[in-house]
Amino acid sequence: MLIGQIVSLMRSGVQEIIVLVAPVLGVALIIGLIVAIFQATTSIQEQTLTFLPKLLAILIVLALLGGTMFASLRDYT
């Protein structure tokens, strides 16, 4: 296997990972920001408050997009 082929495989693998992870990370980021703004405006200093909303949002995203993510990963291999 040539170096060019290895680099091409690695590049496409990293791109596939980014495409698969981006929706989950994006939702977690948005929910985290919303909860942080809520905590700042209400002066709530509870560190564990962000855990449950993020977890629920991630589970919902995985439930909605899990089939598409799996199909994309299956087609890659």
MOPAC internal coordinates of N, CA, C and O (Angstrom, degrees):
PM7 1SCF
backbone

  N    0.0000 0     0.00 0     0.00 0    0    0    0
  C    1.4470 1     0.00 0     0.00 0    1    0    0
  C    1.5243 1   107.83 1     0.00 0    2    1    0
  O    1.2310 1   121.30 1   -47.57 1    3    2    1
  N    1.2890 1   115.12 1   132.43 1    3    2    1
  C    1.4528 1   120.57 1  -178.88 1    5    3    2
  C    1.5217 1   111.24 1   -80.75 1    6    5    3
  O    1.2310 1   121.31 1   -20.92 1    7    6    5
  N    1.3187 1   115.10 1   159.08 1    7    6    5
  C    1.4662 1   121.13 1   179.59 1    9    7    6
  C    1.5310 1   110.45 1   -61.20 1   10    9    7
  O    1.2310 1   120.08 1   141.33 1   11   10    9
  N    1.3166 1   117.45 1   -38.67 1   11   10    9
  C    1.4627 1   121.27 1   179.56 1   13   11   10
  C    1.5232 1   112.36 1   -61.63 1   14   13   11
  O    1.2310 1   120.53 1   140.79 1   15   14   13
  N    1.3290 1   116.59 1   -39.21 1   15   14   13
  C    1.4604 1   120.55 1   178.14 1   17   15   14
  C    1.5262 1   111.17 1   -67.62 1   18   17   15
  O    1.2310 1   120.79 1   139.76 1   19   18   17
  N    1.3132 1   116.10 1   -40.24 1   19   18   17
  C    1.4644 1   120.38 1   179.18 1   21   19   18
  C    1.5206 1   110.19 1   -64.38 1   22   21   19
  O    1.2310 1   120.69 1   135.70 1   23   22   21
  N    1.3253 1   116.29 1   -44.30 1   23   22   21
  C    1.4691 1   120.34 1   179.18 1   25   23   22
  C    1.5256 1   110.15 1   -63.07 1   26   25   23
  O    1.2310 1   120.26 1   139.28 1   27   26   25
  N    1.3204 1   117.12 1   -40.72 1   27   26   25
  C    1.4631 1   120.82 1   179.11 1   29   27   26
  C    1.5284 1   111.31 1   -63.98 1   30   29   27
  O    1.2310 1   120.15 1   137.19 1   31   30   29
  N    1.3214 1   117.32 1   -42.81 1   31   30   29
  C    1.4652 1   120.96 1   177.74 1   33   31   30
  C    1.5226 1   111.59 1   -64.22 1   34   33   31
  O    1.2310 1   120.50 1   137.42 1   35   34   33
  N    1.3137 1   116.66 1   -42.58 1   35   34   33
  C    1.4647 1   120.30 1   179.52 1   37   35   34
  C    1.5248 1   110.68 1   -65.42 1   38   37   35
  O    1.2310 1   120.35 1   138.03 1   39   38   37
  N    1.3212 1   116.94 1   -41.97 1   39   38   37
  C    1.4646 1   120.67 1   179.88 1   41   39   38
  C    1.5280 1   110.84 1   -62.95 1   42   41   39
  O    1.2310 1   120.39 1   134.04 1   43   42   41
  N    1.3216 1   116.85 1   -45.96 1   43   42   41
  C    1.4666 1   119.00 1  -179.76 1   45   43   42
  C    1.5269 1   111.06 1   -67.91 1   46   45   43
  O    1.2310 1   120.00 1   147.68 1   47   46   45
  N    1.3284 1   117.61 1   -32.32 1   47   46   45
  C    1.4619 1   120.51 1   176.01 1   49   47   46
  C    1.5139 1   112.45 1   -65.92 1   50   49   47
  O    1.2310 1   120.52 1   136.84 1   51   50   49
  N    1.3154 1   116.61 1   -43.16 1   51   50   49
  C    1.4672 1   120.59 1   178.57 1   53   51   50
  C    1.5273 1   110.25 1   -66.19 1   54   53   51
  O    1.2310 1   120.21 1   140.08 1   55   54   53
  N    1.3278 1   117.20 1   -39.92 1   55   54   53
  C    1.4645 1   120.13 1   177.85 1   57   55   54
  C    1.5258 1   110.98 1   -63.34 1   58   57   55
  O    1.2310 1   120.40 1   140.35 1   59   58   57
  N    1.3049 1   116.85 1   -39.65 1   59   58   57
  C    1.4665 1   120.82 1   178.87 1   61   59   58
  C    1.5256 1   111.03 1   -65.08 1   62   61   59
  O    1.2310 1   120.29 1   138.60 1   63   62   61
  N    1.3143 1   117.05 1   -41.40 1   63   62   61
  C    1.4655 1   121.02 1   178.10 1   65   63   62
  C    1.5225 1   110.59 1   -63.07 1   66   65   63
  O    1.2310 1   120.39 1   137.01 1   67   66   65
  N    1.3219 1   116.86 1   -42.99 1   67   66   65
  C    1.4685 1   120.50 1   179.77 1   69   67   66
  C    1.5253 1   110.48 1   -62.74 1   70   69   67
  O    1.2310 1   120.28 1   137.37 1   71   70   69
  N    1.3230 1   117.07 1   -42.63 1   71   70   69
  C    1.4659 1   120.62 1   179.62 1   73   71   70
  C    1.5258 1   110.75 1   -65.02 1   74   73   71
  O    1.2310 1   119.92 1   142.18 1   75   74   73
  N    1.3210 1   117.76 1   -37.82 1   75   74   73
  C    1.4615 1   120.85 1  -178.73 1   77   75   74
  C    1.5253 1   112.59 1   -73.68 1   78   77   75
  O    1.2310 1   119.96 1   145.91 1   79   78   77
  N    1.3155 1   117.69 1   -34.09 1   79   78   77
  C    1.4621 1   121.30 1  -174.01 1   81   79   78
  C    1.5288 1   112.31 1   -89.99 1   82   81   79
  O    1.2310 1   119.82 1   156.60 1   83   82   81
  N    1.3153 1   117.96 1   -23.40 1   83   82   81
  C    1.4667 1   121.34 1  -174.33 1   85   83   82
  C    1.5302 1   114.36 1   -56.54 1   86   85   83
  O    1.2310 1   118.40 1   135.08 1   87   86   85
  N    1.3383 1   120.65 1   -44.92 1   87   86   85
  C    1.4690 1   118.34 1  -179.96 1   89   87   86
  C    1.5286 1   113.12 1   -62.75 1   90   89   87
  O    1.2310 1   120.32 1   139.44 1   91   90   89
  N    1.3112 1   117.00 1   -40.56 1   91   90   89
  C    1.4663 1   120.66 1  -179.02 1   93   91   90
  C    1.5247 1   110.50 1   -67.13 1   94   93   91
  O    1.2310 1   120.49 1   134.02 1   95   94   93
  N    1.3193 1   116.67 1   -45.98 1   95   94   93
  C    1.4632 1   119.56 1   179.52 1   97   95   94
  C    1.5232 1   111.90 1   -66.99 1   98   97   95
  O    1.2310 1   120.43 1   143.23 1   99   98   97
  N    1.3206 1   116.78 1   -36.77 1   99   98   97
  C    1.4609 1   120.08 1   178.45 1  101   99   98
  C    1.5185 1   112.18 1   -63.21 1  102  101   99
  O    1.2310 1   120.49 1   135.66 1  103  102  101
  N    1.3204 1   116.68 1   -44.34 1  103  102  101
  C    1.4680 1   120.39 1   178.82 1  105  103  102
  C    1.5197 1   110.49 1   -65.88 1  106  105  103
  O    1.2310 1   120.00 1   137.46 1  107  106  105
  N    1.3269 1   117.60 1   -42.54 1  107  106  105
  C    1.4677 1   120.36 1   178.74 1  109  107  106
  C    1.5250 1   110.74 1   -62.53 1  110  109  107
  O    1.2310 1   120.18 1   141.26 1  111  110  109
  N    1.3177 1   117.26 1   -38.74 1  111  110  109
  C    1.4621 1   121.02 1   178.45 1  113  111  110
  C    1.5223 1   111.50 1   -65.09 1  114  113  111
  O    1.2310 1   120.52 1   133.82 1  115  114  113
  N    1.3148 1   116.61 1   -46.18 1  115  114  113
  C    1.4689 1   120.29 1  -178.84 1  117  115  114
  C    1.5242 1   111.11 1   -64.99 1  118  117  115
  O    1.2310 1   119.99 1   134.94 1  119  118  117
  N    1.3257 1   117.62 1   -45.06 1  119  118  117
  C    1.4699 1   120.69 1   179.02 1  121  119  118
  C    1.5208 1   110.14 1   -63.97 1  122  121  119
  O    1.2310 1   120.09 1   139.33 1  123  122  121
  N    1.3218 1   117.43 1   -40.67 1  123  122  121
  C    1.4621 1   120.53 1   177.77 1  125  123  122
  C    1.5175 1   112.25 1   -61.19 1  126  125  123
  O    1.2310 1   120.45 1   138.12 1  127  126  125
  N    1.3317 1   116.75 1   -41.88 1  127  126  125
  C    1.4683 1   120.35 1   178.11 1  129  127  126
  C    1.5266 1   111.77 1   -65.88 1  130  129  127
  O    1.2310 1   120.52 1   138.28 1  131  130  129
  N    1.3228 1   116.61 1   -41.72 1  131  130  129
  C    1.4673 1   119.91 1   179.29 1  133  131  130
  C    1.5233 1   110.78 1   -62.70 1  134  133  131
  O    1.2310 1   120.42 1   134.21 1  135  134  133
  N    1.3235 1   116.80 1   -45.79 1  135  134  133
  C    1.4640 1   120.13 1   179.96 1  137  135  134
  C    1.5257 1   110.54 1   -66.51 1  138  137  135
  O    1.2310 1   119.90 1   142.02 1  139  138  137
  N    1.3228 1   117.79 1   -37.98 1  139  138  137
  C    1.4678 1   120.42 1   178.87 1  141  139  138
  C    1.5234 1   111.25 1   -64.90 1  142  141  139
  O    1.2310 1   120.46 1   139.13 1  143  142  141
  N    1.3254 1   116.73 1   -40.87 1  143  142  141
  C    1.4699 1   119.65 1   176.95 1  145  143  142
  C    1.5213 1   110.22 1   -64.90 1  146  145  143
  O    1.2310 1   120.39 1   139.02 1  147  146  145
  N    1.3331 1   116.87 1   -40.98 1  147  146  145
  C    1.4640 1   120.57 1   177.01 1  149  147  146
  C    1.5248 1   110.99 1   -61.51 1  150  149  147
  O    1.2310 1   120.45 1   136.73 1  151  150  149
  N    1.3287 1   116.75 1   -43.27 1  151  150  149
  C    1.4673 1   120.38 1   178.80 1  153  151  150
  C    1.5220 1   110.97 1   -64.35 1  154  153  151
  O    1.2310 1   120.23 1   140.60 1  155  154  153
  N    1.3031 1   117.16 1   -39.40 1  155  154  153
  C    1.4638 1   119.90 1  -178.92 1  157  155  154
  C    1.5241 1   111.65 1   -68.26 1  158  157  155
  O    1.2310 1   120.51 1   141.50 1  159  158  157
  N    1.3196 1   116.63 1   -38.50 1  159  158  157
  C    1.4661 1   118.85 1  -178.44 1  161  159  158
  C    1.5209 1   112.36 1   -74.83 1  162  161  159
  O    1.2310 1   120.15 1   151.97 1  163  162  161
  N    1.3282 1   117.32 1   -28.03 1  163  162  161
  C    1.4684 1   119.85 1  -178.74 1  165  163  162
  C    1.5202 1   112.42 1  -101.40 1  166  165  163
  O    1.2310 1   119.82 1  -178.52 1  167  166  165
  N    1.3146 1   117.95 1     1.48 1  167  166  165
  C    1.4717 1   123.83 1  -179.91 1  169  167  166
  C    1.5236 1   113.13 1    59.29 1  170  169  167
  O    1.2310 1   120.50 1  -148.16 1  171  170  169
  N    1.3191 1   116.66 1    31.84 1  171  170  169
  C    1.4670 1   121.03 1   174.75 1  173  171  170
  C    1.5229 1   107.29 1   -86.15 1  174  173  171
  O    1.2310 1   119.99 1   -52.84 1  175  174  173
  N    1.3150 1   117.62 1   127.16 1  175  174  173
  C    1.4622 1   122.02 1  -176.61 1  177  175  174
  C    1.5325 1   112.61 1  -109.31 1  178  177  175
  O    1.2310 1   119.87 1  -153.54 1  179  178  177
  N    1.2994 1   117.86 1    26.46 1  179  178  177
  C    1.4559 1   122.04 1  -178.92 1  181  179  178
  C    1.5309 1   109.82 1   -81.59 1  182  181  179
  O    1.2310 1   120.23 1   -60.36 1  183  182  181
  N    1.3257 1   117.16 1   119.64 1  183  182  181
  C    1.4639 1   121.42 1  -176.49 1  185  183  182
  C    1.5242 1   112.61 1   -75.40 1  186  185  183
  O    1.2310 1   120.05 1   152.94 1  187  186  185
  N    1.3259 1   117.50 1   -27.06 1  187  186  185
  C    1.4600 1   120.02 1  -176.01 1  189  187  186
  C    1.5214 1   112.87 1   -86.89 1  190  189  187
  O    1.2310 1   119.73 1   179.20 1  191  190  189
  N    1.3185 1   118.12 1    -0.80 1  191  190  189
  C    1.4639 1   121.51 1  -177.54 1  193  191  190
  C    1.5275 1   112.14 1   -65.06 1  194  193  191
  O    1.2310 1   119.33 1   149.04 1  195  194  193
  N    1.3029 1   118.89 1   -30.96 1  195  194  193
  C    1.4664 1   121.23 1  -177.40 1  197  195  194
  C    1.5206 1   112.72 1   -78.29 1  198  197  195
  O    1.2310 1   119.78 1   165.07 1  199  198  197
  N    1.3102 1   118.03 1   -14.93 1  199  198  197
  C    1.4653 1   120.59 1  -173.19 1  201  199  198
  C    1.5267 1   112.26 1   -65.84 1  202  201  199
  O    1.2310 1   119.80 1   127.85 1  203  202  201
  N    1.3180 1   117.98 1   -52.15 1  203  202  201
  C    1.4620 1   121.10 1  -174.98 1  205  203  202
  C    1.5305 1   113.08 1   -65.70 1  206  205  203
  O    1.2310 1   118.44 1   133.40 1  207  206  205
  N    1.3325 1   120.59 1   -46.60 1  207  206  205
  C    1.4750 1   118.42 1   177.65 1  209  207  206
  C    1.5291 1   113.09 1   -60.95 1  210  209  207
  O    1.2310 1   120.34 1   140.44 1  211  210  209
  N    1.3264 1   116.95 1   -39.56 1  211  210  209
  C    1.4691 1   119.47 1   178.03 1  213  211  210
  C    1.5212 1   110.67 1   -64.44 1  214  213  211
  O    1.2310 1   120.65 1   136.08 1  215  214  213
  N    1.3253 1   116.36 1   -43.92 1  215  214  213
  C    1.4629 1   120.73 1  -179.32 1  217  215  214
  C    1.5264 1   110.75 1   -61.56 1  218  217  215
  O    1.2310 1   120.30 1   133.98 1  219  218  217
  N    1.3172 1   117.03 1   -46.02 1  219  218  217
  C    1.4653 1   120.41 1   179.22 1  221  219  218
  C    1.5268 1   111.57 1   -63.97 1  222  221  219
  O    1.2310 1   120.14 1   137.83 1  223  222  221
  N    1.3164 1   117.34 1   -42.17 1  223  222  221
  C    1.4645 1   120.63 1   179.54 1  225  223  222
  C    1.5263 1   111.16 1   -64.25 1  226  225  223
  O    1.2310 1   120.42 1   138.84 1  227  226  225
  N    1.3164 1   116.81 1   -41.16 1  227  226  225
  C    1.4664 1   120.36 1   179.05 1  229  227  226
  C    1.5189 1   110.57 1   -65.75 1  230  229  227
  O    1.2310 1   120.11 1   138.69 1  231  230  229
  N    1.3310 1   117.39 1   -41.31 1  231  230  229
  C    1.4630 1   120.24 1   177.89 1  233  231  230
  C    1.5248 1   111.49 1   -63.55 1  234  233  231
  O    1.2310 1   120.19 1   141.05 1  235  234  233
  N    1.3272 1   117.24 1   -38.95 1  235  234  233
  C    1.4673 1   120.40 1   177.96 1  237  235  234
  C    1.5259 1   110.77 1   -65.45 1  238  237  235
  O    1.2310 1   120.46 1   136.41 1  239  238  237
  N    1.3284 1   116.73 1   -43.59 1  239  238  237
  C    1.4717 1   120.02 1   178.80 1  241  239  238
  C    1.5211 1   110.46 1   -63.19 1  242  241  239
  O    1.2310 1   120.29 1   137.35 1  243  242  241
  N    1.3222 1   117.06 1   -42.65 1  243  242  241
  C    1.4611 1   119.60 1   178.79 1  245  243  242
  C    1.5233 1   111.63 1   -66.54 1  246  245  243
  O    1.2310 1   120.08 1   144.90 1  247  246  245
  N    1.3288 1   117.46 1   -35.10 1  247  246  245
  C    1.4626 1   120.17 1   177.44 1  249  247  246
  C    1.5260 1   110.90 1   -67.14 1  250  249  247
  O    1.2310 1   120.54 1   141.15 1  251  250  249
  N    1.3267 1   116.57 1   -38.85 1  251  250  249
  C    1.4613 1   120.18 1  -178.63 1  253  251  250
  C    1.5256 1   112.98 1   -77.64 1  254  253  251
  O    1.2310 1   120.42 1   139.93 1  255  254  253
  N    1.3216 1   116.80 1   -40.07 1  255  254  253
  C    1.4669 1   120.71 1  -173.85 1  257  255  254
  C    1.5256 1   114.03 1  -107.62 1  258  257  255
  O    1.2310 1   120.25 1  -178.32 1  259  258  257
  N    1.3173 1   117.13 1     1.68 1  259  258  257
  C    1.4613 1   120.04 1  -176.14 1  261  259  258
  C    1.5144 1   113.33 1   -60.29 1  262  261  259
  O    1.2310 1   120.39 1   138.27 1  263  262  261
  N    1.3256 1   116.86 1   -41.73 1  263  262  261
  C    1.4620 1   120.05 1   179.34 1  265  263  262
  C    1.5162 1   112.33 1   -63.49 1  266  265  263
  O    1.2310 1   120.98 1   137.70 1  267  266  265
  N    1.3181 1   115.73 1   -42.30 1  267  266  265
  C    1.4635 1   120.49 1   178.57 1  269  267  266
  C    1.5215 1   110.85 1   -66.12 1  270  269  267
  O    1.2310 1   120.96 1   138.71 1  271  270  269
  N    1.3312 1   115.76 1   -41.29 1  271  270  269
  C    1.4660 1   119.55 1   178.50 1  273  271  270
  C    1.5252 1   110.68 1   -63.54 1  274  273  271
  O    1.2310 1   120.69 1   136.85 1  275  274  273
  N    1.3287 1   116.29 1   -43.15 1  275  274  273
  C    1.4574 1   119.64 1   179.71 1  277  275  274
  C    1.5206 1   111.16 1   -64.67 1  278  277  275
  O    1.2310 1   120.19 1   137.90 1  279  278  277
  N    1.3328 1   117.23 1   -42.10 1  279  278  277
  C    1.4658 1   120.54 1   179.23 1  281  279  278
  C    1.5244 1   110.98 1   -63.12 1  282  281  279
  O    1.2310 1   120.59 1   139.22 1  283  282  281
  N    1.3250 1   116.48 1   -40.78 1  283  282  281
  C    1.4621 1   120.29 1   178.61 1  285  283  282
  C    1.5250 1   110.92 1   -63.95 1  286  285  283
  O    1.2310 1   120.92 1   137.47 1  287  286  285
  N    1.3257 1   115.85 1   -42.53 1  287  286  285
  C    1.4660 1   119.82 1   179.22 1  289  287  286
  C    1.5242 1   111.21 1   -68.39 1  290  289  287
  O    1.2310 1   120.38 1   141.88 1  291  290  289
  N    1.3271 1   116.88 1   -38.12 1  291  290  289
  C    1.4642 1   121.13 1   178.42 1  293  291  290
  C    1.5230 1   110.34 1   -64.78 1  294  293  291
  O    1.2310 1   120.22 1   138.57 1  295  294  293
  N    1.3350 1   117.19 1   -41.43 1  295  294  293
  C    1.4619 1   120.61 1   179.41 1  297  295  294
  C    1.5234 1   111.71 1   -68.09 1  298  297  295
  O    1.2310 1   120.45 1   150.96 1  299  298  297
  N    1.3269 1   116.75 1   -29.04 1  299  298  297
  C    1.4659 1   119.87 1   178.64 1  301  299  298
  C    1.5223 1   110.93 1   -67.11 1  302  301  299
  O    1.2310 1   120.66 1   139.34 1  303  302  301
  N    1.3272 1   116.34 1   -40.66 1  303  302  301
  C    1.4611 1   119.21 1  -178.90 1  305  303  302
  C    1.5023 1   108.72 1   -80.89 1  306  305  303
  O    1.2310 1   120.10 1   180.00 1  307  306  305

